Amino acid sequence: MRVKRIEKKNPSLCKPFALSPHLIIMTSPEEEQKLIQGLSQGDPGSYDRLVDLYGKKIFRLALQLSGERFDAEDIVL
């Protein structure tokens, strides 16, 4: 996992996931493809990394669509 302190200069190159105001995990499209391939082959590390990258975004979307925190948790979990 590559961890860097960055400024958002070119968001099209990689997708940030903020853990704190000063720490952002970056992932390239190539890394995403490898994670998806690993996930399709049952690699638990790929699953964990994808959850780290997108879990909060998916939860926020589920919460927005359902309107209920309990329902959103059921959808995501």
N, C-alpha and C positions, 0 to 999 in steps of 0.2 A: 504494500500500500504506500502510495506516494503522498506525503503531507507537506503542504507548502503554505506560507503566508503570501497572499497575492492580492492584487487589486483586480477588479472586474474590468479588464481592458478589452477582451475579445471573447464574449460568452459563447460564440458559435464554435470555438475550438474545443471546449470541454465544458462539462456541466458541473457546477459547484454544489456542494452540500455542506451547509454551515453547521458545525458542531458548536461553535462559540463565535462571538463577534470577530475574533482574530484568527480563527483556525478554519480552513476550508479544505475539504478533501476533493481532489480533482480526479475525474475519470475521462479518458479519451473514448471516442467511438470504438476504437479497436479493443480497448479493455472491456467495454460493455459487451461487445460481441463474444469475447472470450468467456465472460461471466455467464452470458446466456447459453453458450455452448456447454459450459461446465454444469450449469443448472439442468440442461436437458439430459446430461449424462449422470445426474444424481450426485454431483459434488456438493457436499454441505457447505464448504467454504464459499462457493459461488453464491449459494442462496443467502448466506449470512451477509456477504458483501452487498448484494442487491438490496437486501432489507435495510442495511445501514444507509445506502444511497437514496432509496426511494420510499422507505417506510412512512416517514412523516408526511411526505407529499400525498401518498395514497390515503393515509388516515384523514388528512385535511379534506381531500376530495370526497371521501365517504361521508364525512361529517357534514359537508356542505350539501351533498345529495340527500342524505337521510334526515338531517336536522336534529338528530339525537345522538349524543355521545355513545350511549350503550349500543345502539344499532351500528354505529360506525365501527366500534370495537369488534362487534360480531362479524362485520363484513371483512375487516382487515385481518383479524385473527382467524 
